[in-house]
Amino acid sequence: MPIIVTMPALSPTMEEGIIASWLKNEGDKVSDGDAICEIATDKSTVEFQAIDGGFLRKILVPAKGSAKVNAPIAVITETADEDISDLKFEEVEEEKLESIEEKPVQKSTAAAPSGAGVNVMTFSPPPAAEKMRVKRKSSTLASPLAKKIAAEKGFDLNVVRGTGPNGRIIAKDLESASPSAFVSTKDQDYLFPDGSFDEVPLTPVRKVIGERLQASKMSIPHYVISQDIMMDRIMDLRLQLKEMGIKVTFNDFVLKAVALALKKHPEINRGFDSKNNVLIQYKTIDISLAVSVPDGLITPIIWQADYLSLQDISQETKRLAKKAKEGTLEPHEYQGGSFTISNLGMFGVTGFQAVINPPQAGILAVAGINETAISKDGKVSTGHIMSLSISMDHRVIDGAEGAKFLNTLKHILENPAILIL
């Protein structure tokens, strides 16, 4: 009897998956537990194993094709010659496959993702102009010889000052010139009509990110509290540890400090169940860490971070970040968490506000470390400041509680000896 293989639900938020590759060909023998294909979900790429043995008789969704959860993707039979001619499936045409590699198309008609039962306005760009704009050529004066030299050596005549009659550029003016790092667009023709655009299809990951963050921002009453942290002591401690052969990042310090602060303020280690309309009091401190991946971001989890040493946190963070970028995280490594940290410090930003990752009730935005002037006791000196901003769900956490948590976090980070105990 033929066995219909369907697209599995590999994560709670997965609605469809993309067949990244088939590991078996039609006609191949399949044993129970064999990996038959790789599926790209809204979180990562995982191997899909056969539950029953037999022969892979027909592939219904080719590589790079997508299918909804529970939709047929293949047929397995007990014998290699079992008749499957009576099976009827809607053929998936190659040009209709929603693929990560699909080419952009003209004229956008896509609506914005909707958020958790809330009516949302949709926006689309107006169509491009029908006519191509014509750009008028500049009237840079230059001698024929100067133009020839400029063409041969890559000089931009628009940035050369002419000393000839009426400002005309002559060969002598090019003796001290150098090839331009940026080519002037002054004389270039327009390539497209005004307002031209392409539409780029959303990948499953990007769809989920858009839907969840839009729903979060629209349905959760965010409020933000910010605080500047003096980082000089942590910088000194990090240098001392480095000299001892122990390498940790500033993010490792922040993560450990957040775990200790959450232990002191359990009212921050909460969430909100919007389905049942109840608060969630997490019993364990499980910190989600936002990691950038090619298609968007994912939040692997440092489980029970308050029980881990600084070195343990550093090693676990590196391991999870590596798996996240390779797309090999297991579901238990990214599903859940009680609090999130988003760090953009490596990009040099001076501050930002993060969007809450539901059902959690809080997320910490970590900016870069910047040297700045500091006034203390009437004297001006320099110090290194890092800005932290915490976004909270006002249904769960009041402003005073959020401020107390942030003050505790500031105290720990400015007195970092406790982080290595």
Contacts in CASP RR format, 6 or more apart in sequence:
PFRMAT RR
TARGET T0000
AUTHOR 0000-0000-0000
METHOD contacts of the structure
MODEL  1
MPIIVTMPALSPTMEEGIIASWLKNEGDKVSDGDAICEIATDKSTVEFQA
IDGGFLRKILVPAKGSAKVNAPIAVITETADEDISDLKFEEVEEEKLESI
EEKPVQKSTAAAPSGAGVNVMTFSPPPAAEKMRVKRKSSTLASPLAKKIA
AEKGFDLNVVRGTGPNGRIIAKDLESASPSAFVSTKDQDYLFPDGSFDEV
PLTPVRKVIGERLQASKMSIPHYVISQDIMMDRIMDLRLQLKEMGIKVTF
NDFVLKAVALALKKHPEINRGFDSKNNVLIQYKTIDISLAVSVPDGLITP
IIWQADYLSLQDISQETKRLAKKAKEGTLEPHEYQGGSFTISNLGMFGVT
GFQAVINPPQAGILAVAGINETAISKDGKVSTGHIMSLSISMDHRVIDGA
EGAKFLNTLKHILENPAILIL
1 77 0 8 1.000
1 78 0 8 1.000
2 57 0 8 1.000
2 75 0 8 1.000
2 76 0 8 1.000
2 77 0 8 1.000
2 82 0 8 1.000
2 84 0 8 1.000
2 87 0 8 1.000
3 52 0 8 1.000
3 54 0 8 1.000
3 75 0 8 1.000
3 76 0 8 1.000
3 77 0 8 1.000
4 72 0 8 1.000
4 74 0 8 1.000
4 75 0 8 1.000
5 36 0 8 1.000
5 50 0 8 1.000
5 72 0 8 1.000
5 73 0 8 1.000
5 74 0 8 1.000
5 75 0 8 1.000
5 76 0 8 1.000
6 69 0 8 1.000
6 70 0 8 1.000
6 71 0 8 1.000
6 72 0 8 1.000
6 73 0 8 1.000
7 16 0 8 1.000
7 17 0 8 1.000
7 39 0 8 1.000
7 61 0 8 1.000
7 67 0 8 1.000
7 68 0 8 1.000
7 69 0 8 1.000
7 70 0 8 1.000
7 71 0 8 1.000
7 73 0 8 1.000
8 39 0 8 1.000
8 48 0 8 1.000
8 69 0 8 1.000
9 69 0 8 1.000
9 70 0 8 1.000
10 39 0 8 1.000
10 41 0 8 1.000
10 43 0 8 1.000
10 46 0 8 1.000
10 48 0 8 1.000
10 331 0 8 1.000
11 41 0 8 1.000
11 42 0 8 1.000
11 43 0 8 1.000
11 331 0 8 1.000
11 335 0 8 1.000
12 335 0 8 1.000
13 42 0 8 1.000
13 43 0 8 1.000
13 208 0 8 1.000
13 212 0 8 1.000
14 41 0 8 1.000
14 42 0 8 1.000
14 43 0 8 1.000
14 69 0 8 1.000
14 204 0 8 1.000
15 42 0 8 1.000
15 68 0 8 1.000
15 69 0 8 1.000
15 204 0 8 1.000
16 66 0 8 1.000
16 67 0 8 1.000
16 68 0 8 1.000
16 69 0 8 1.000
16 98 0 8 1.000
16 204 0 8 1.000
17 39 0 8 1.000
17 40 0 8 1.000
17 41 0 8 1.000
17 42 0 8 1.000
17 66 0 8 1.000
17 67 0 8 1.000
17 68 0 8 1.000
17 69 0 8 1.000
17 204 0 8 1.000
18 39 0 8 1.000
18 40 0 8 1.000
18 64 0 8 1.000
18 65 0 8 1.000
18 66 0 8 1.000
18 98 0 8 1.000
18 99 0 8 1.000
18 100 0 8 1.000
18 203 0 8 1.000
18 204 0 8 1.000
19 37 0 8 1.000
19 38 0 8 1.000
19 39 0 8 1.000
19 40 0 8 1.000
19 61 0 8 1.000
19 62 0 8 1.000
19 63 0 8 1.000
19 64 0 8 1.000
19 65 0 8 1.000
19 66 0 8 1.000
19 67 0 8 1.000
19 73 0 8 1.000
20 37 0 8 1.000
20 38 0 8 1.000
20 39 0 8 1.000
20 40 0 8 1.000
20 45 0 8 1.000
20 63 0 8 1.000
20 64 0 8 1.000
21 37 0 8 1.000
21 38 0 8 1.000
21 63 0 8 1.000
22 36 0 8 1.000
22 37 0 8 1.000
22 59 0 8 1.000
22 62 0 8 1.000
22 63 0 8 1.000
23 35 0 8 1.000
23 36 0 8 1.000
23 37 0 8 1.000
23 38 0 8 1.000
23 47 0 8 1.000
24 30 0 8 1.000
24 34 0 8 1.000
24 36 0 8 1.000
24 37 0 8 1.000
24 56 0 8 1.000
25 56 0 8 1.000
26 56 0 8 1.000
26 57 0 8 1.000
26 58 0 8 1.000
26 59 0 8 1.000
27 55 0 8 1.000
27 56 0 8 1.000
27 57 0 8 1.000
27 80 0 8 1.000
28 55 0 8 1.000
28 56 0 8 1.000
29 54 0 8 1.000
29 55 0 8 1.000
29 80 0 8 1.000
30 36 0 8 1.000
30 50 0 8 1.000
30 53 0 8 1.000
30 54 0 8 1.000
30 55 0 8 1.000
30 56 0 8 1.000
30 76 0 8 1.000
31 50 0 8 1.000
31 53 0 8 1.000
31 54 0 8 1.000
32 50 0 8 1.000
32 51 0 8 1.000
32 52 0 8 1.000
32 53 0 8 1.000
33 49 0 8 1.000
33 50 0 8 1.000
33 51 0 8 1.000
34 49 0 8 1.000
34 50 0 8 1.000
34 53 0 8 1.000
35 47 0 8 1.000
35 48 0 8 1.000
35 49 0 8 1.000
35 50 0 8 1.000
36 48 0 8 1.000
36 49 0 8 1.000
36 50 0 8 1.000
36 56 0 8 1.000
36 74 0 8 1.000
37 47 0 8 1.000
37 48 0 8 1.000
37 73 0 8 1.000
37 74 0 8 1.000
38 45 0 8 1.000
38 46 0 8 1.000
38 47 0 8 1.000
38 48 0 8 1.000
39 45 0 8 1.000
39 46 0 8 1.000
39 47 0 8 1.000
39 48 0 8 1.000
40 100 0 8 1.000
40 204 0 8 1.000
41 204 0 8 1.000
42 204 0 8 1.000
42 205 0 8 1.000
42 207 0 8 1.000
42 208 0 8 1.000
43 205 0 8 1.000
43 208 0 8 1.000
43 298 0 8 1.000
43 329 0 8 1.000
43 331 0 8 1.000
43 334 0 8 1.000
44 298 0 8 1.000
44 324 0 8 1.000
44 327 0 8 1.000
44 328 0 8 1.000
44 329 0 8 1.000
44 334 0 8 1.000
45 327 0 8 1.000
45 328 0 8 1.000
46 328 0 8 1.000
46 330 0 8 1.000
50 76 0 8 1.000
52 76 0 8 1.000
53 76 0 8 1.000
53 78 0 8 1.000
54 76 0 8 1.000
54 77 0 8 1.000
54 78 0 8 1.000
54 79 0 8 1.000
55 76 0 8 1.000
55 77 0 8 1.000
55 78 0 8 1.000
55 79 0 8 1.000
55 80 0 8 1.000
55 82 0 8 1.000
56 74 0 8 1.000
56 75 0 8 1.000
56 76 0 8 1.000
57 75 0 8 1.000
57 76 0 8 1.000
57 77 0 8 1.000
57 80 0 8 1.000
57 82 0 8 1.000
57 84 0 8 1.000
58 74 0 8 1.000
58 75 0 8 1.000
58 84 0 8 1.000
58 87 0 8 1.000
59 73 0 8 1.000
59 74 0 8 1.000
60 72 0 8 1.000
60 73 0 8 1.000
60 74 0 8 1.000
60 75 0 8 1.000
60 89 0 8 1.000
60 92 0 8 1.000
61 67 0 8 1.000
61 71 0 8 1.000
61 73 0 8 1.000
61 74 0 8 1.000
61 92 0 8 1.000
61 97 0 8 1.000
62 92 0 8 1.000
62 94 0 8 1.000
62 97 0 8 1.000
64 97 0 8 1.000
64 99 0 8 1.000
64 100 0 8 1.000
64 101 0 8 1.000
65 92 0 8 1.000
65 97 0 8 1.000
65 98 0 8 1.000
65 99 0 8 1.000
66 97 0 8 1.000
66 98 0 8 1.000
66 99 0 8 1.000
66 204 0 8 1.000
67 73 0 8 1.000
67 92 0 8 1.000
72 89 0 8 1.000
75 84 0 8 1.000
75 87 0 8 1.000
77 84 0 8 1.000
98 201 0 8 1.000
100 203 0 8 1.000
100 295 0 8 1.000
102 201 0 8 1.000
104 198 0 8 1.000
104 199 0 8 1.000
104 200 0 8 1.000
104 201 0 8 1.000
105 198 0 8 1.000
105 199 0 8 1.000
106 197 0 8 1.000
106 198 0 8 1.000
106 199 0 8 1.000
107 127 0 8 1.000
107 199 0 8 1.000
108 124 0 8 1.000
108 125 0 8 1.000
108 197 0 8 1.000
108 199 0 8 1.000
109 124 0 8 1.000
110 124 0 8 1.000
110 199 0 8 1.000
111 122 0 8 1.000
111 124 0 8 1.000
112 120 0 8 1.000
112 121 0 8 1.000
112 122 0 8 1.000
112 123 0 8 1.000
112 214 0 8 1.000
113 207 0 8 1.000
113 210 0 8 1.000
113 211 0 8 1.000
113 214 0 8 1.000
114 120 0 8 1.000
114 211 0 8 1.000
114 214 0 8 1.000
115 211 0 8 1.000
115 214 0 8 1.000
115 215 0 8 1.000
115 218 0 8 1.000
115 219 0 8 1.000
116 215 0 8 1.000
116 218 0 8 1.000
116 219 0 8 1.000
116 274 0 8 1.000
118 215 0 8 1.000
118 218 0 8 1.000
118 219 0 8 1.000
120 214 0 8 1.000
120 218 0 8 1.000
125 195 0 8 1.000
125 197 0 8 1.000
126 195 0 8 1.000
128 192 0 8 1.000
128 193 0 8 1.000
128 194 0 8 1.000
128 195 0 8 1.000
128 196 0 8 1.000
128 197 0 8 1.000
129 193 0 8 1.000
129 194 0 8 1.000
129 195 0 8 1.000
130 193 0 8 1.000
131 193 0 8 1.000
132 190 0 8 1.000
132 192 0 8 1.000
132 193 0 8 1.000
133 190 0 8 1.000
133 193 0 8 1.000
133 194 0 8 1.000
134 189 0 8 1.000
134 190 0 8 1.000
135 187 0 8 1.000
135 188 0 8 1.000
135 189 0 8 1.000
135 190 0 8 1.000
137 187 0 8 1.000
138 158 0 8 1.000
138 186 0 8 1.000
138 187 0 8 1.000
140 157 0 8 1.000
140 158 0 8 1.000
140 169 0 8 1.000
140 186 0 8 1.000
140 187 0 8 1.000
141 162 0 8 1.000
141 166 0 8 1.000
141 167 0 8 1.000
141 168 0 8 1.000
141 169 0 8 1.000
142 150 0 8 1.000
142 157 0 8 1.000
142 168 0 8 1.000
142 169 0 8 1.000
142 170 0 8 1.000
143 168 0 8 1.000
143 169 0 8 1.000
143 170 0 8 1.000
143 171 0 8 1.000
145 170 0 8 1.000
145 171 0 8 1.000
146 157 0 8 1.000
146 169 0 8 1.000
146 170 0 8 1.000
146 171 0 8 1.000
146 173 0 8 1.000
146 174 0 8 1.000
147 157 0 8 1.000
149 155 0 8 1.000
149 171 0 8 1.000
149 174 0 8 1.000
150 156 0 8 1.000
150 157 0 8 1.000
150 160 0 8 1.000
150 174 0 8 1.000
153 174 0 8 1.000
153 179 0 8 1.000
154 179 0 8 1.000
154 180 0 8 1.000
155 174 0 8 1.000
155 177 0 8 1.000
155 178 0 8 1.000
155 179 0 8 1.000
155 180 0 8 1.000
156 180 0 8 1.000
156 183 0 8 1.000
156 184 0 8 1.000
157 169 0 8 1.000
158 184 0 8 1.000
158 186 0 8 1.000
158 187 0 8 1.000
159 180 0 8 1.000
159 184 0 8 1.000
160 169 0 8 1.000
160 173 0 8 1.000
160 174 0 8 1.000
160 177 0 8 1.000
161 167 0 8 1.000
161 169 0 8 1.000
161 173 0 8 1.000
162 168 0 8 1.000
162 169 0 8 1.000
162 170 0 8 1.000
162 173 0 8 1.000
163 170 0 8 1.000
163 172 0 8 1.000
163 173 0 8 1.000
164 170 0 8 1.000
164 173 0 8 1.000
203 295 0 8 1.000
205 293 0 8 1.000
205 295 0 8 1.000
205 296 0 8 1.000
205 298 0 8 1.000
206 295 0 8 1.000
206 296 0 8 1.000
209 296 0 8 1.000
209 297 0 8 1.000
212 357 0 8 1.000
212 358 0 8 1.000
213 355 0 8 1.000
215 358 0 8 1.000
216 355 0 8 1.000
216 356 0 8 1.000
216 357 0 8 1.000
216 358 0 8 1.000
217 355 0 8 1.000
219 274 0 8 1.000
220 272 0 8 1.000
220 356 0 8 1.000
220 358 0 8 1.000
220 393 0 8 1.000
220 395 0 8 1.000
221 393 0 8 1.000
221 394 0 8 1.000
221 395 0 8 1.000
222 355 0 8 1.000
222 356 0 8 1.000
222 391 0 8 1.000
222 392 0 8 1.000
222 393 0 8 1.000
222 394 0 8 1.000
223 391 0 8 1.000
223 392 0 8 1.000
223 394 0 8 1.000
223 399 0 8 1.000
224 353 0 8 1.000
224 389 0 8 1.000
224 390 0 8 1.000
224 391 0 8 1.000
224 392 0 8 1.000
225 389 0 8 1.000
225 390 0 8 1.000
225 392 0 8 1.000
225 399 0 8 1.000
225 402 0 8 1.000
225 403 0 8 1.000
225 406 0 8 1.000
226 351 0 8 1.000
226 387 0 8 1.000
226 388 0 8 1.000
226 389 0 8 1.000
226 390 0 8 1.000
227 387 0 8 1.000
227 388 0 8 1.000
227 389 0 8 1.000
227 406 0 8 1.000
227 407 0 8 1.000
227 409 0 8 1.000
227 410 0 8 1.000
228 385 0 8 1.000
228 386 0 8 1.000
228 387 0 8 1.000
228 388 0 8 1.000
229 385 0 8 1.000
229 386 0 8 1.000
229 387 0 8 1.000
229 388 0 8 1.000
229 409 0 8 1.000
229 410 0 8 1.000
229 413 0 8 1.000
229 414 0 8 1.000
230 374 0 8 1.000
230 383 0 8 1.000
230 384 0 8 1.000
230 385 0 8 1.000
230 414 0 8 1.000
231 250 0 8 1.000
231 369 0 8 1.000
231 384 0 8 1.000
231 385 0 8 1.000
231 386 0 8 1.000
231 413 0 8 1.000
232 383 0 8 1.000
232 384 0 8 1.000
233 414 0 8 1.000
233 415 0 8 1.000
233 416 0 8 1.000
234 250 0 8 1.000
234 253 0 8 1.000
234 413 0 8 1.000
234 416 0 8 1.000
235 369 0 8 1.000
235 384 0 8 1.000
237 416 0 8 1.000
237 417 0 8 1.000
237 419 0 8 1.000
237 420 0 8 1.000
238 248 0 8 1.000
238 250 0 8 1.000
238 253 0 8 1.000
241 247 0 8 1.000
241 248 0 8 1.000
241 420 0 8 1.000
246 311 0 8 1.000
247 314 0 8 1.000
248 310 0 8 1.000
248 311 0 8 1.000
248 314 0 8 1.000
249 314 0 8 1.000
249 317 0 8 1.000
250 369 0 8 1.000
250 386 0 8 1.000
251 289 0 8 1.000
251 317 0 8 1.000
251 341 0 8 1.000
251 343 0 8 1.000
251 366 0 8 1.000
252 310 0 8 1.000
252 313 0 8 1.000
252 314 0 8 1.000
252 317 0 8 1.000
253 310 0 8 1.000
253 413 0 8 1.000
253 416 0 8 1.000
253 419 0 8 1.000
254 341 0 8 1.000
254 343 0 8 1.000
254 364 0 8 1.000
254 366 0 8 1.000
254 413 0 8 1.000
255 287 0 8 1.000
255 289 0 8 1.000
255 302 0 8 1.000
255 305 0 8 1.000
255 313 0 8 1.000
255 317 0 8 1.000
255 341 0 8 1.000
256 305 0 8 1.000
256 308 0 8 1.000
256 310 0 8 1.000
256 313 0 8 1.000
256 419 0 8 1.000
257 409 0 8 1.000
257 412 0 8 1.000
257 413 0 8 1.000
257 416 0 8 1.000
257 419 0 8 1.000
258 287 0 8 1.000
258 305 0 8 1.000
258 339 0 8 1.000
258 341 0 8 1.000
258 364 0 8 1.000
258 409 0 8 1.000
259 285 0 8 1.000
259 287 0 8 1.000
259 302 0 8 1.000
259 305 0 8 1.000
259 306 0 8 1.000
259 308 0 8 1.000
259 313 0 8 1.000
260 306 0 8 1.000
260 412 0 8 1.000
260 418 0 8 1.000
260 419 0 8 1.000
261 268 0 8 1.000
261 405 0 8 1.000
261 408 0 8 1.000
261 409 0 8 1.000
261 412 0 8 1.000
262 268 0 8 1.000
262 269 0 8 1.000
262 285 0 8 1.000
262 306 0 8 1.000
262 338 0 8 1.000
262 339 0 8 1.000
262 405 0 8 1.000
263 285 0 8 1.000
263 306 0 8 1.000
264 408 0 8 1.000
265 401 0 8 1.000
265 402 0 8 1.000
265 404 0 8 1.000
265 405 0 8 1.000
265 408 0 8 1.000
266 281 0 8 1.000
267 397 0 8 1.000
267 401 0 8 1.000
268 339 0 8 1.000
268 361 0 8 1.000
268 362 0 8 1.000
268 392 0 8 1.000
268 397 0 8 1.000
268 401 0 8 1.000
268 402 0 8 1.000
268 405 0 8 1.000
269 281 0 8 1.000
269 282 0 8 1.000
269 285 0 8 1.000
269 338 0 8 1.000
269 339 0 8 1.000
270 279 0 8 1.000
270 280 0 8 1.000
270 281 0 8 1.000
270 282 0 8 1.000
270 338 0 8 1.000
270 361 0 8 1.000
270 396 0 8 1.000
270 397 0 8 1.000
271 279 0 8 1.000
271 280 0 8 1.000
271 281 0 8 1.000
271 282 0 8 1.000
271 338 0 8 1.000
271 358 0 8 1.000
271 359 0 8 1.000
271 360 0 8 1.000
271 361 0 8 1.000
271 362 0 8 1.000
271 393 0 8 1.000
271 396 0 8 1.000
272 278 0 8 1.000
272 279 0 8 1.000
272 280 0 8 1.000
272 358 0 8 1.000
272 359 0 8 1.000
272 361 0 8 1.000
272 393 0 8 1.000
272 395 0 8 1.000
272 396 0 8 1.000
273 279 0 8 1.000
273 280 0 8 1.000
273 359 0 8 1.000
274 358 0 8 1.000
274 359 0 8 1.000
279 396 0 8 1.000
280 359 0 8 1.000
282 337 0 8 1.000
282 338 0 8 1.000
284 303 0 8 1.000
284 304 0 8 1.000
284 338 0 8 1.000
285 304 0 8 1.000
285 305 0 8 1.000
285 306 0 8 1.000
285 338 0 8 1.000
285 339 0 8 1.000
286 301 0 8 1.000
286 302 0 8 1.000
286 303 0 8 1.000
286 304 0 8 1.000
286 305 0 8 1.000
286 336 0 8 1.000
286 337 0 8 1.000
286 338 0 8 1.000
286 339 0 8 1.000
287 301 0 8 1.000
287 302 0 8 1.000
287 305 0 8 1.000
287 337 0 8 1.000
287 338 0 8 1.000
287 339 0 8 1.000
287 340 0 8 1.000
287 341 0 8 1.000
288 299 0 8 1.000
288 300 0 8 1.000
288 301 0 8 1.000
288 334 0 8 1.000
288 336 0 8 1.000
288 337 0 8 1.000
288 339 0 8 1.000
288 340 0 8 1.000
288 341 0 8 1.000
288 357 0 8 1.000
288 360 0 8 1.000
289 299 0 8 1.000
289 300 0 8 1.000
289 301 0 8 1.000
289 302 0 8 1.000
289 317 0 8 1.000
289 320 0 8 1.000
289 321 0 8 1.000
289 340 0 8 1.000
289 341 0 8 1.000
289 343 0 8 1.000
290 297 0 8 1.000
290 298 0 8 1.000
290 299 0 8 1.000
290 340 0 8 1.000
290 341 0 8 1.000
290 342 0 8 1.000
290 343 0 8 1.000
290 354 0 8 1.000
291 297 0 8 1.000
291 298 0 8 1.000
291 299 0 8 1.000
291 300 0 8 1.000
291 320 0 8 1.000
291 321 0 8 1.000
291 324 0 8 1.000
291 325 0 8 1.000
293 324 0 8 1.000
293 325 0 8 1.000
293 327 0 8 1.000
294 325 0 8 1.000
298 324 0 8 1.000
298 329 0 8 1.000
298 334 0 8 1.000
299 334 0 8 1.000
299 337 0 8 1.000
299 340 0 8 1.000
299 357 0 8 1.000
300 320 0 8 1.000
300 321 0 8 1.000
300 323 0 8 1.000
300 324 0 8 1.000
300 329 0 8 1.000
300 333 0 8 1.000
300 334 0 8 1.000
301 320 0 8 1.000
301 333 0 8 1.000
301 334 0 8 1.000
301 335 0 8 1.000
301 336 0 8 1.000
301 337 0 8 1.000
302 308 0 8 1.000
302 313 0 8 1.000
302 316 0 8 1.000
302 317 0 8 1.000
302 320 0 8 1.000
305 313 0 8 1.000
308 316 0 8 1.000
309 420 0 8 1.000
310 419 0 8 1.000
310 420 0 8 1.000
320 329 0 8 1.000
320 333 0 8 1.000
323 329 0 8 1.000
323 333 0 8 1.000
324 334 0 8 1.000
337 360 0 8 1.000
338 360 0 8 1.000
339 360 0 8 1.000
339 362 0 8 1.000
339 363 0 8 1.000
339 364 0 8 1.000
340 354 0 8 1.000
340 356 0 8 1.000
340 357 0 8 1.000
340 360 0 8 1.000
340 362 0 8 1.000
340 363 0 8 1.000
340 364 0 8 1.000
341 363 0 8 1.000
341 364 0 8 1.000
341 366 0 8 1.000
342 354 0 8 1.000
342 363 0 8 1.000
342 364 0 8 1.000
342 365 0 8 1.000
342 366 0 8 1.000
343 366 0 8 1.000
344 351 0 8 1.000
344 352 0 8 1.000
344 365 0 8 1.000
344 366 0 8 1.000
344 367 0 8 1.000
344 368 0 8 1.000
345 366 0 8 1.000
345 367 0 8 1.000
345 368 0 8 1.000
345 369 0 8 1.000
346 368 0 8 1.000
347 368 0 8 1.000
348 367 0 8 1.000
348 368 0 8 1.000
348 370 0 8 1.000
349 367 0 8 1.000
349 368 0 8 1.000
350 367 0 8 1.000
350 368 0 8 1.000
350 370 0 8 1.000
350 387 0 8 1.000
351 365 0 8 1.000
351 367 0 8 1.000
351 368 0 8 1.000
351 387 0 8 1.000
351 389 0 8 1.000
352 365 0 8 1.000
352 367 0 8 1.000
352 389 0 8 1.000
353 365 0 8 1.000
353 389 0 8 1.000
353 391 0 8 1.000
354 363 0 8 1.000
354 364 0 8 1.000
354 365 0 8 1.000
354 389 0 8 1.000
354 391 0 8 1.000
355 363 0 8 1.000
355 391 0 8 1.000
356 362 0 8 1.000
356 363 0 8 1.000
356 391 0 8 1.000
356 392 0 8 1.000
356 393 0 8 1.000
357 363 0 8 1.000
360 393 0 8 1.000
361 392 0 8 1.000
361 393 0 8 1.000
361 395 0 8 1.000
361 396 0 8 1.000
361 397 0 8 1.000
362 390 0 8 1.000
362 391 0 8 1.000
362 392 0 8 1.000
362 393 0 8 1.000
362 397 0 8 1.000
363 390 0 8 1.000
363 391 0 8 1.000
364 388 0 8 1.000
364 389 0 8 1.000
364 390 0 8 1.000
365 388 0 8 1.000
365 389 0 8 1.000
365 390 0 8 1.000
365 391 0 8 1.000
366 386 0 8 1.000
366 388 0 8 1.000
367 386 0 8 1.000
367 387 0 8 1.000
367 388 0 8 1.000
367 389 0 8 1.000
368 386 0 8 1.000
368 387 0 8 1.000
369 384 0 8 1.000
369 385 0 8 1.000
369 386 0 8 1.000
370 384 0 8 1.000
370 385 0 8 1.000
370 386 0 8 1.000
371 382 0 8 1.000
371 383 0 8 1.000
371 384 0 8 1.000
371 385 0 8 1.000
372 382 0 8 1.000
372 383 0 8 1.000
372 384 0 8 1.000
372 385 0 8 1.000
373 380 0 8 1.000
373 381 0 8 1.000
373 382 0 8 1.000
373 383 0 8 1.000
374 380 0 8 1.000
374 381 0 8 1.000
374 382 0 8 1.000
374 383 0 8 1.000
374 385 0 8 1.000
386 413 0 8 1.000
388 406 0 8 1.000
388 409 0 8 1.000
388 410 0 8 1.000
390 402 0 8 1.000
390 405 0 8 1.000
390 406 0 8 1.000
392 399 0 8 1.000
392 402 0 8 1.000
412 418 0 8 1.000
412 419 0 8 1.000
END
